[in-house]
Amino acid sequence: MPEHNPHDIFVIGGGINGCGIARDAVGRGYSVALAEMNDFASGTSSGATKLIHGGLRYLEHYEFRLVRESLMEREVLWAMAPHIIWPMRFVLPFHKGGIRPAWLIRLGLFLYDHIGGRKLLPATRTLDMRRDPAAKPLKSLFTKAFEYSDGWVDDARMVVLNARDAADRGATIMSRSRVTSARRENGLWKIEVQDKTTGAMQTFRARMLINAAGPWVDMVLSNTFGKNQVHNVRLVQGSHIVVKKKFDDPRAYFFQNPDGRIIFAIPYETDYTLIGTTDRDYTDDPKNIRITEGEITYLCDAASEYFAEPVTRDDIVWTYSGARPLFDDGASKAQEATRDYVLKVEGGEGEAPLLNVFGGKLTTYRRLGEHALEKIAEAIGAKGAPWTAKSKLPGGDFPATGYEAEVAKLKSRYAFLIDRHARRLVRLYGTAATSLLGNATAATDLGRHFGADLYEVEVQWLVEREWARHAEDVLWRRTKLGLKLTAAEADGLEDYMRETIRNVA
């Protein structure tokens, strides 16, 4: 059982918060190790509605600090990663007698426009739905709508790019590695980690431990640390359906439901529409989370209240669910529980400190990381200054509004790429797409074709650079090509990867 020299920080959890903290910390000069028990973003961080947003509905619950911080982060993150983050306009249809009066919506959108330092994103405007193309897929009763700005993100890719950048800066980043025990010993943490693929054990020592296990944060405290009666987070299930494309407009829709909840209908992966989310308390193990029949019915019915053509179960091509680990603030309804994050440090005088991370959302992960680093500095001493606000994630080193130019550059260099393939590669890998494609001059240079526009050269990149080990990692997290490949093609990819990993090992 190999034992490593002490690290400054050991992070448990490879979701967006764990990877974001690890990246920020190693960039400041701390020595960092991180263990994720499964694949990166295999839990909550790939189960989101995939928005970089202020949270318009959080204003109703007086979450002004969270909304302001989130609004300010939209353009910061867009500039960091313009390949996987981009602006999106949202259409909020309105009709008299609806759940919220027009004046309240206008007030909320006025705050939304003005409290977050918006620079590049366009302002709110009112739409005449008797003339605007946004009305085309909707029922005719909507004569007015409000249009506002937020952002879209490829959530799982944001996680793995944070992990990749942390590793490039010197962090030890481990996927499929489960922390089996962590205990204080001689002023340090002694952490036992098992490789879930090989069964091999490693021992790490660290000055400080970060519990960023997301929905498993209480389980880590109970099972790994042996604490009893732990209850810090409230798990709230959010489920989504992906259906055949319901509209051609590039804008998304914000639908208000009679029960006070809201859902989005968002253009997704070119050929589909994403509809979600639900909000219901969840008490089972997060690994077992699946959409329920009731949630499917709810989302179909809620969307059908707005779309002229109803959304039916036959339209569904994929579903996914995530357990959001919200800090338990005692709210009576799942949709009213705070989306803000809470950071708590444990450890007395002379004890190695533990930082527990509760809650959080995609949009605020970078700021959560900065606040975590403030706690780390107080506990074990400061190193380096905040740096991530002006940084770039791998592949994101081009202007925020420069996506089309990057696509044109890639097509110019690789003339054999069809437009859709080039766009997908830039969306996923940004400027790194040229490194992925290398010296290819024809599609035949890309190696084995697995289906859709997935070739061996991309799979190899994902194995070597992004910790992909199974077809599921490639098809549903690193890309969304699981929507395109047949079951037989996916099986062929799994067989190839199994052989590839065996040869690498």
MIMAR-421915 format. One line per 8 residues: for each residue y, z, x of C-alpha. Coordinates in steps of 0.001 Angstrom, whole numbers, plus 500000, padded with zeros to 6 digits. Layout:
BEGIN
Y/Z/X | ...
END
This chain:
BEGIN
500000/500000/500000 | 503078/498786/501915 | 506139/501043/501934 | 509650/499675/502255 | 512662/501116/504018 | 514954/502941/501596 | 517185/500767/499431 | 520526/501934/498124
519616/500906/494587 | 516397/500135/492708 | 516772/498440/489310 | 514112/498567/486589 | 514502/495623/484214 | 515049/491889/484642 | 517138/491178/481591 | 520802/490251/481704
522046/493783/482433 | 519542/494523/485194 | 520036/491174/486924 | 523808/491374/486495 | 523967/494842/488066 | 521697/493763/490942 | 523859/490710/491663 | 527121/492648/491586
525701/495446/493765 | 524199/493245/496476 | 527424/491229/496585 | 529292/494432/497455 | 526960/495270/500335 | 524408/497595/498728 | 520734/497027/499542 | 519037/496293/496227
515538/495871/494823 | 514717/494911/491229 | 511413/494892/489338 | 510811/493149/486023 | 507449/493843/484398 | 507164/490374/482842 | 509160/487157/483304 | 512932/487303/483561
514627/487243/480142 | 511277/487539/478391 | 512610/490286/476111 | 515940/490723/474348 | 517883/488484/476733 | 516229/485323/475410 | 516133/486511/471798 | 519868/486366/471118
521943/484012/468981 | 523091/482647/472363 | 526798/483162/471831 | 529537/484126/474244 | 531774/485624/471594 | 534181/488384/470774 | 532215/489469/467744 | 534491/488666/464809
532511/490874/462439 | 532741/493868/464811 | 536422/494143/463850 | 535276/495408/460444 | 533610/498337/462194 | 536743/499076/464278 | 535054/498132/467571 | 538398/497020/469001
537647/497926/472638 | 534389/495979/472603 | 535948/492968/470841 | 538888/492821/473242 | 536649/493084/476318 | 534326/490432/474878 | 537190/488064/474073 | 538578/488434/477585
535159/487668/479065 | 534651/484356/477243 | 536746/482256/479606 | 535743/484293/482679 | 532072/483510/482044 | 532776/479900/481092 | 534471/479398/484467 | 531551/481118/486235
528881/478918/484715 | 530267/475800/482986 | 526830/474170/483056 | 525130/476806/480864 | 528221/478041/478976 | 530559/475876/476939 | 533130/476297/474164 | 532175/475800/470552
534249/475645/467400 | 533049/477654/464388 | 533772/476750/460775 | 534018/479659/458333 | 533902/478242/454768 | 535889/480121/452154 | 535931/480174/448376 | 537692/482440/445896
535621/485396/444862 | 533812/485464/448182 | 532718/488574/450053 | 535983/488829/452068 | 539498/487902/450874 | 541412/485165/452692 | 544083/487581/453965 | 541436/489739/455684
539858/486723/457351 | 543278/485479/458501 | 544093/488914/459922 | 540801/489075/461782 | 541291/485598/463225 | 544891/486390/464197 | 543625/489372/466216 | 540833/487204/467593
543359/484667/468880 | 545789/487149/470411 | 544074/490229/471871 | 541774/488526/474360 | 543976/486546/476742 | 542837/483136/475453 | 544038/480269/477706 | 541767/477221/477491
540101/477815/474135 | 541970/476260/471180 | 543469/478490/468497 | 542364/479068/464920 | 543308/476509/462277 | 542830/476105/458546 | 540731/473186/457278 | 541122/471262/454046
537459/470835/453137 | 538304/468048/450691 | 539025/465881/453733 | 537456/467457/456822 | 534050/466121/458017 | 532832/469737/458333 | 532465/469751/454543 | 529899/466941/454518
526678/469048/454714 | 528025/471852/452497 | 528169/472413/448761 | 531324/471111/447103 | 532604/474533/446003 | 534121/475135/449476 | 537615/473626/449466 | 539014/475614/452386
537674/476833/455735 | 538920/478496/458879 | 538004/477085/462280 | 538043/479251/465413 | 536765/479224/469002 | 533913/481031/470705 | 531308/480016/473263 | 527666/479066/473597
525301/480132/476385 | 521791/479315/477510 | 520889/483005/477613 | 517614/482902/479550 | 519154/480662/482191 | 522085/483013/482616 | 519585/485771/483431 | 517544/483787/485951
520669/482434/487674 | 521927/485998/488145 | 518534/486890/489608 | 518584/483820/491845 | 522070/484569/493136 | 521139/488203/493787 | 518102/487073/495783 | 520183/484528/497721
522541/487359/498674 | 519681/489481/500017 | 518276/491456/497086 | 514515/491935/496709 | 513810/490434/493283 | 510334/490820/491752 | 509041/489441/488466 | 505751/490480/486868
506005/493764/488734 | 505612/496963/486750 | 507039/500290/487845 | 504136/502688/487363 | 505916/505846/488496 | 509260/507053/489770 | 509883/510543/491040 | 512427/512342/493166
511248/513243/496652 | 513283/514475/499623 | 516604/513404/498142 | 515385/509890/497324 | 513545/508142/494541 | 509932/507233/495310 | 508984/504244/493143 | 505474/502803/492781
505347/499150/491747 | 502267/497137/490763 | 502107/493349/490986 | 500680/492440/487580 | 499211/489194/488898 | 497321/490536/491927 | 497117/494250/491146 | 498604/495077/494548
500733/498226/494812 | 503963/498723/496751 | 506059/501808/497365 | 509847/501701/497398 | 512349/504422/498165 | 515902/504308/496899 | 519016/506444/496909 | 519688/505653/493250
517624/504329/490355 | 518941/502132/487533 | 517018/502120/484251 | 518073/498822/482651 | 514859/498205/480746 | 516603/497145/477525 | 514453/497932/474490 | 511995/499705/476799
514630/502057/478248 | 513327/505081/476324 | 509711/504128/477107 | 510553/504079/480818 | 512034/507558/480488 | 508932/508763/478612 | 506128/506990/480458 | 507500/506523/483978
509502/509740/484277 | 507340/511864/481984 | 510174/512952/479690 | 509378/514081/476168 | 511226/513520/472891 | 513394/510704/474234 | 515507/508882/471671 | 518613/507143/472967
518338/503665/471506 | 517943/502240/468054 | 515957/499011/468079 | 517338/496403/465702 | 515371/493228/465103 | 517272/489969/465155 | 515273/486891/464149 | 516155/483211/464157
514742/479986/462822 | 515153/476568/464406 | 515034/473740/461873 | 515302/469985/461882 | 518907/468948/462376 | 520951/469767/459255 | 524265/468162/460259 | 525786/465851/462872
529074/467692/463361 | 529365/469337/466828 | 530874/472444/465261 | 528856/475488/464196 | 529097/477356/460898 | 529756/481028/460153 | 528266/481935/456766 | 529110/485154/454875
526342/486546/452698 | 526694/488572/449472 | 525053/491591/451186 | 527959/491738/453664 | 525949/490315/456552 | 526659/487014/458272 | 524544/484254/459765 | 525340/481297/461998
524132/477703/461773 | 524536/476141/465206 | 523808/472703/466720 | 520802/473287/468981 | 519141/471235/471723 | 520582/467957/470341 | 518010/467438/467578 | 517925/470804/465811
519909/473515/464032 | 519610/477189/464947 | 520021/479643/462056 | 520311/483419/462503 | 520416/486293/462875 | 518882/489088/460827 | 519534/492805/461290 | 516708/495233/460510
515506/498409/462151 | 512427/497986/464321 | 510076/500819/465312 | 507068/499089/466929 | 506576/498208/470609 | 509136/495475/471450 | 506387/493318/472969 | 504947/492853/469466
508147/491645/467829 | 507747/488617/465559 | 509780/487197/462700 | 508632/488536/459340 | 508010/486594/456160 | 510911/488452/454579 | 513267/487374/457364 | 512205/483740/457043
512905/483875/453311 | 516242/485617/453914 | 517478/483041/456444 | 516353/480058/454369 | 517939/481474/451207 | 521187/482513/452935 | 521681/479106/454553 | 520782/477341/451312
523683/479122/449582 | 525971/476943/451722 | 524131/473726/452560 | 523968/471062/449878 | 520434/470272/451021 | 518422/473525/450917 | 516755/474925/454037 | 513012/475272/453424
510073/476608/455386 | 508926/473034/455931 | 512092/472428/457982 | 511199/475130/460528 | 510005/473936/463939 | 510255/477232/465843 | 511140/480879/465331 | 511988/483665/467734
512893/487354/467530 | 514458/489929/469793 | 514785/493707/469655 | 518372/494675/470383 | 518464/498104/472056 | 521602/499541/470473 | 522809/502974/471468 | 521878/505245/468569
525224/506377/467190 | 523778/507522/463881 | 525070/504544/461868 | 523358/504299/458523 | 522815/500536/458544 | 521379/498432/461342 | 524301/495978/461156 | 526773/498883/461497
525283/500378/464688 | 527581/499963/467686 | 527093/496894/469898 | 528974/498642/472697 | 527172/499829/475808 | 526788/503364/477109 | 526101/504304/480754 | 524742/507769/481514
524078/509267/484953 | 521483/512028/485408 | 520835/514184/488461 | 522033/517526/489703 | 523424/518547/493079 | 521185/517243/495853 | 519072/515156/493450 | 518774/511390/493665
520804/510038/490718 | 519500/507999/487795 | 521714/505647/485759 | 520470/504792/482271 | 521898/501687/480606 | 521941/501747/476795 | 523016/498834/474618 | 525178/495934/475714
525381/492262/474815 | 525319/488953/476670 | 529082/488507/476574 | 529864/491812/478244 | 527095/491889/480860 | 529458/491233/483778 | 531862/493988/482742 | 528927/496314/482127
527884/495554/485712 | 531341/496444/487001 | 531317/499716/485091 | 527812/500458/486385 | 529067/499890/489943 | 531819/502447/489309 | 529108/504989/488393 | 527070/503970/491443
530097/504397/493731 | 530724/507886/492349 | 527081/508838/492875 | 526209/507401/496307 | 529496/506133/497724 | 531519/502950/497290 | 530806/499657/499040 | 532894/496545/498545
535345/495672/495797 | 534779/494024/492406 | 534123/490321/493047 | 532235/488687/490184 | 535244/487724/488020 | 536101/484772/490274 | 532539/483968/491298 | 530235/481083/490403
526634/481251/489308 | 524293/478797/491091 | 525086/475246/490013 | 528354/476265/488345 | 530689/475192/491153 | 532698/472681/489131 | 535702/473069/486783 | 535189/474703/483399
536046/471436/481654 | 534166/469254/484145 | 530755/468816/482495 | 531223/465158/481546 | 532394/464331/485071 | 529273/465994/486510 | 527044/463964/484188 | 528801/460769/485283
528334/461704/488962 | 524640/462404/488483 | 524060/459117/486624 | 525967/457241/489311 | 523814/458711/492073 | 520525/458420/490145 | 520941/455204/488186 | 517385/455388/486799
518163/458508/484733 | 518673/457896/481040 | 521727/459591/479560 | 519849/462344/477713 | 517855/463313/480815 | 520982/463436/482984 | 522799/465584/480441 | 519910/468029/480212
519662/468374/483999 | 523390/469073/484355 | 523262/471549/481466 | 520445/473482/483137 | 521148/473106/486852 | 524757/471946/487203 | 525534/470731/490717 | 522061/471865/491843
520558/468928/489909 | 521062/466748/492994 | 519090/469196/495135 | 516348/469200/492515 | 516132/465388/492389 | 516486/464968/496148 | 516071/461407/497432 | 514486/460006/494265
515386/456370/493569 | 513122/455781/490554 | 511363/457809/487874 | 508108/457316/489775 | 509578/459450/492577 | 509763/462440/490235 | 506009/463026/490303 | 503670/463747/487429
505122/463322/483946 | 504251/466233/481640 | 505925/464998/478462 | 509457/464489/477120 | 511595/464194/480288 | 509798/466937/482251 | 508527/465836/485651 | 506726/467493/488521
509831/467713/490709 | 511531/469953/488134 | 508450/472118/487640 | 508173/472611/491400 | 511844/473631/491545 | 511272/476200/488805 | 508207/477600/490572 | 509820/477761/494011
513368/478745/493058 | 513178/480427/489656 | 509944/482460/489590 | 508256/480337/486880 | 504504/481039/486813 | 503293/479793/483447 | 503993/476897/481101 | 505703/479328/478714
508227/480261/481424 | 509141/476601/481875 | 508996/475446/478265 | 510669/478346/476443 | 512905/480140/478969 | 513896/477912/481907 | 514130/474971/479493 | 513556/474570/475756
511207/471625/476170 | 508584/473529/474213 | 510309/471951/471223 | 509395/468504/472553 | 505971/468744/474208 | 502729/468551/472242 | 500163/471345/472478 | 497988/469126/474684
500920/468411/477001 | 501745/472137/477230 | 498091/472868/478089 | 498228/470223/480816 | 501329/471866/482265 | 499642/475299/482209 | 496601/473894/484051 | 498877/472298/486660
500854/475490/487154 | 497747/477619/487460 | 496520/475353/490261 | 499972/475214/491866 | 500360/478986/491902 | 496859/479397/493330 | 497708/477035/496168 | 501052/478762/496814
499334/482156/496933
END
